[in-house]
Amino acid sequence: MPTAVQKAWALYRQRELSLLDESPFRRAGLWRSLPPAPLEWTQQHFARFFTNAQGQQIPWASHHEEYWRWIWKLRPGQAGPAYIAVWPRDGGKSTGTELACTICALFGLRRYGLYISGTQSSADEHVQNIA
């Protein structure tokens, strides 16, 4: 017959082990429905980032389109495939990342983002742009 201490210990261990079984990605639903044409939605809702001084839409390069397709394939509760982008200077890296953070937050594709910059002042600027 187990003692009260043994019962308490067994309950504690059961609870402790059950926490290990819980997925850290319990929330698996979107906060809003995804647009039927996400690439067009991105260009429409963030048009000022994708137009020139004359107001004409700037077509995406193939690597930009690949990046945005990757972003829109993310789903809550599911690990996304690795994505590494090596783009040239002034190639839209910061703008794309800031907009992607906004989209992920808006639709609930991710619960948080990790933005790494070379300097604190640069990081502060990026976070301010996202907010």
KATAUR-V336111 format. One record per helix or strand of 3 or more residues. SS is the DSSP state (H for helix, E for strand). FROM is the first residue (numbers start at 1). TO is the last residue. Records with the same first field share a line. If there is no record, write none. Layout:
SS = FROM-TO + FROM-TO
//
This chain:
H = 4-21 + 38-45 + 47-49 + 62-73 + 93-107 + 120-130
//
